[in-house]
Amino acid sequence: MEEDLSEGARGGGRVATVAFGALLAVTAALLVVTIQWIFLLAPPEKTMGIVQKIFYFHVPSAYAMYLGATACFAGSVGFLLRGSERWDAIARAGAEIAVVFGIIVMTSGPLWAAKAWGVFWTWDPRLTTSLLSLLIYVAYNVLRAFAGDGEGERKFAAALGILGAANLPIIHFSVERWAGQHPKVIMNKGGGGLDHPDMRIAFALGMITFTLLTVCLLWARVRVELARSRLARLEEDAIDLGLDDRTEA
């Protein structure tokens, strides 16, 4: 019976590895197509010129940050309710993804703003709330890296992950509620925006590609974190059984 279960687990692992490899290959191919479409087919925007092409990376990165933050929120809630390592791994992976893509957002945004507004930074509502969200997830990762892996530390990090998600609707609706300079450039009736079909295709490809990239990163990071947790448990068991002369930290 145990051999059957072990064989089934190995078979499931092989299927997951093949599925992950296929997803990674599709994502890589789409990334190549997206970059080609952005720089070779999508025309420059009338007002911003070539600088507008930052948009095709900036907005998908913001969306990917949202996805990472959502995964962190779901994992944090799941961990507080179930206490399982899988939910904790999802929360940790989501927070790391939110930081990675948040940095891209906060780097590409000022580059675009320098051309559009003449300054790299202004305390615009959406910029400010986005920076706050990024700092929350940086704090989450610092906490997980240096505060230990105890139950209390994990629960505190989960609460921080939930707090970070609470800021996402504020980011999204900040332009409508508090005005500010941040534009809506998907479609602009006064001219400009994504008014060319190839521009809209480039934007759609960017959104799809960054979504798949986020899924790949989340999947890979969760697998690594679960493997690390299993290894830590095996080391503890070996110490308890006297198979390892090291002492627990």
C-alpha positions, 0 to 999 in steps of 0.5 A: 500500500505504501509503495503504491502511494509512493509511486503515485506521488512520484507519478504526480510529481512527474506530471507536474514537472512536465506541465511546468516545463510546458507552461514555461516554454509557452511563456518564453515563446510569448515573451519573444513574440511580445517584445517583437510586437512592441518594438517592431510592429506597434507604432510610436504614440503621437505625443509620447513617441518611443517612450510610450512603449514603456507602457507595455511593460509598466501596466502588465507589471502592475497587474502582475504585482496585483496577482502576487499580492492576491496570492499572498493574501490568499496564502495568508488567509489559508495559513491562518485558517489551516496552518499548512505549509502549502498555504504559507509557501503560497503567501511567501511566494506571492509576496516575493512576486509582488516585490519583484514586479512592484520594483519594475512598476516603480522604476518604469513609472518614473521613466515614463513620468519624466517625459510626460510630466517633466519630473521623475516623481510626484506625490500622485495618489496612485504613485504614493499608494503603489509605493506604500504597497511595495514597502509593505511587501518588502517588510513582509519579506524582510520579516520572513528572512530575519525573524525566524520560521516559528508559528508566531512569526508566520502568523504575524507575517500572514497578518501583514500579507492581509494588510498589504492586500487591503491597499490594492483597491485603494491603488486601483480607485485612487485616480477616480477618488482623488484625481491626480496626474496618473492618466488613463491611456487605454483609450483616449477619445481626444486622440492618442492612447492605444488608438492603433490595432497593433498597439492594442495587440501589443498591450494584450500580449503583454498582459497575457505574457506577464500573467503566465510569467507570474504563474510560472514564478509562483509555481516554481517558488512554491515548489522550492519553498515546500522542498525546503520545508520538507528538508528542514523536517527531515533534518529535525527527524534525523537529529531526534533519531540520533542520525545526525550529530548536529543539535537543533538551532 
